[in-house]
């Protein structure tokens, strides 16, 4: 799951398209896309198909799409927005970016967003909390655990596990995200063997306070076995630490965002998110 962004061209308002088959019913809808008025389209069974065929080839920009980009990883995009929140100088850029896969950013915000992207690329990156394997000194999984620091999720039990600036946490999403366990340094101990169709009981032990918590959602990592297969590993000792993440780590997000904001600046049209 990723994020699409596009900007409409200016050909129609500049009179550069072929004649619209229904000029009296042409509109730019609430989402920023060229469309037929809904009432008219509903009364004319063939009108939508005729309009769509015209839209696809009415100008040099198919479907009047001046520019379009795709950010393939919603997880990486969300991590980028979270990284921006660490520094006030990126607040205008963060406000220009959608929190969900919908909506628009006005063209008036494009210049500030572009300036923010350029500043971010020149910056030294950000600091981020990572869940670490204490025995190997390596982070578990990707540099960023995911949206909101999410490490694991048990849909059957409603438990959510993740990391933030205050350490590792386990929350009960069925009880208004009630926090069940938190630690900076901890161990996990499997209580019995699990399986594909069997819960995996585990005990968490906070090494600083001695507190213990038992549930059926362990921290697990998929590791290649050298034969093309992946197997699950359950690190025994874990801790959370902050590490630097270079700005270039987010290039797959920054580069398409820069392209789409440039298009908004050139056309004066908003960025459409979907």
N, C-alpha and C positions, 0 to 999 in steps of 0.2 A: 504494500500500500504506500503510495507516494502522494505528491502534490502537483497538480497541473496549474499553470498560469498562462494567461493569454491577454493580448491587447488588440482591440478592434482597429482597423485601418480608418483612414479619413476619406476614402474614395467616394462614399455615398454623399457626404455633406459637401464635398467639393465638386459633385456632378460628374465624376469620372467613371461611374459604373454604366453598364448597359441599362436600358430602361427597366425599371421594376415592374413586374406584371400587375402589382396591386399598390401603386404609390400612395393611395389614400389610406391604406391600412398598414403601411410600414411603420415600425417603431423600434426603439432600442428598449428591451425589456428591463425589469428590475434588476436582473443579474448582469446587465451590460451587454447583452447579445442582440444582434439584429433579429427581428421576429415579426410575424404577422399579429395584428390585434386578435386576441383570443376569440372574441365574439364573432368576428368575421370568419376566422378559420373554422370555427365550429359550424357555421351555416353553409360553408362551401366545401363539400367533401374532398374535392381534388385540389383545393387551393394550397394546402400545405405542401403537397408534393411538387406542385409547379413552383412555389416559392423556394423550396429547398434546392431544386435543380438550378434555378436562377442564381441563388446565393453562392452555390458551389463554383460558378464560373463567371460571375458578373464583373470581376476586376482582376488585376494581377495577383490578388491575395485570396486564395480559396476560402470561402465562407467569411470573407472580410476579416480574416485573421492576419493582422500585420506582423505579429510575432507570437510564438508559443514556446514554452519550455516545460520540462518535466523534471521534478526532483524525485528520484526513484525511492528514496528511503524516508518515510515519515519519521522514523526513529531518529535519524541523523538530523532532519530538519528541526525536530523538537529539541534535540540536544543543542543545536545552534541557538535557538531562541533562549534556552536556559542559560547558555554561555553569555549571551548579550546582557542578561539581567544582572550580571556581576558588576557591570561598570555603567555609571550614569551617562557617560559620553555616548553610549549606544542606545539610549532610551528612545530617541526619535526613530531610529531604524527598527527597533523591536515593535514600536507602536504601528509601524507600517506593514508589519507581517501578520498574517492571519493566525489565530489560535486554533482554527478548525479549517476543514477543506471546503470553505465557501466564503462568499463575500467579495468585496472590492476594496482596492486602495486607490484613492483619487490621484490623478496625475500631479496635483499640487504637492503631494508628499514624495514624489519620485526623486527630486533633486536631493533632499535631505537623506533619503534612504540610500542613494548612490554614494553620497559623501560618507555616510556611516559604514558602508561596505568597504570603501577604500581605506578608511581609518582602521577598520578591523583587520584587513589584510596586512597593513603596515605594523600592527601591534605585535606584541610578543606572545599573543595567545591568551589563554585563561587557565585558572586553576580549577580542578575538578576532583571531588571525592571518588575514589575507586575502592571496590571490594577486592582485597588482595588475598592470595594464598600465602599465609605466613611462612610456610615451610619452603616455598620456592621463591618468594619475593616477587611473583608475577601477578598482574591483574587478572581477574577472572573474566573471560569473554572479551568483548570489545572494550575500547577505551572508555566509552560511555555505556553504562548499564542499560540505558534506554530512557524513554520518556519518564520524567519525574524520578529518575534513578532506579527504575524498576528492575529488579533482579529475577524475580520469579512470581508466578501467580497460580493459585490453586482454585479453579472455578467451582469445584465441588465443595470445598470447605470455606471459600470466600476469603482465604488468606492471601495477602499481598506482602512481598518482601522486597526491600530496596535499600538504597543508601542515600544519605544526604549529608549536609555539613556537620551533623551531630552524630553520625555513625550509621550502623546497620539497624534496620527496624523490621518488625513483623506487625501488620495491621489486619484487623478484621473488617473487611469492606462491607459485610452484612450488618455491622453494628456501628455505622457512621465513622468508619476508619478508626475504631478504637485501637490504641497501641497496646500490643500484647508483650512485646519484648524489644529492648534496645540495648546495643552494646557497641563499643569501639573495637575491643579485642574479645574474641569468643572462640569456642570450640563447638563442633557438632559431633554427636555420637549416634550412629544408627543403632536402634534398639532391636531390630529384627530384619530379616531379609525381606525385600519388597519384590515387585515384579510389575509387568505391564498392566495387570488387572488387580493389583493389590496395593493398598496404601503402604507408604514407607515411613513408619514411626521414627522420629528423631528427637534427640534431646539437645537443646542449645544451652551452653554454659557461658555466662559472662565472666571473663577472667579477672575483671577489675572489682566486681561487686559480689561474685559468687552466685548470682541469681541464675535459676534454671527454668527452662520452659520446654514443654513437650508438645509436639504437633506432628502432622504427617506431611510436611512440606520441607524437605531438606534442600540445601544449596547443592546443586549438581552441575557438572560441567561435562560437555561432550568432547571426548579426546579421540583422535584417530589412533588405530591400533597397529598401523603399518601394513595392513592387508586390505586397505580400502574401506574399512568398516569403522564406525564410531561406537564407542562404549561410554557409559556413564561413570564419572569419577566424583566422589564426594570428599572434597578437601576437609581435613580434620581441623586444622587451625586457620583462622581467618582474622583479618583486621581491616579497618578502613583508614586510608591515608589520602591526603591531597597531593596531586601530581600536576605538573604543567602539561597542557595540551597546546601544541603549536597552532597558529591561525590556519596554516595550510591544511590541517586535518579536515577542515570544513569546506574545501574547495568545491566539492560536488554539490554543495548547497549555495555557496557564495557566487559562483560563476553564473549559473542560470538566473539567480536573483538579479545580478547586475545587468544581464542582458534584457530581462523583462522590464526593469525600471528604466533603462535607457529607451526602450520602445515607448513607454508611457510618456517620457519626457519629449520624445520626438513628435508624437502624435497629439499630445494633450488629452489622451483618453485614459481611463482608469485601467488598472490591472485587475483582471477577473480571476478569482481563485476557485478551483474545483477539485 
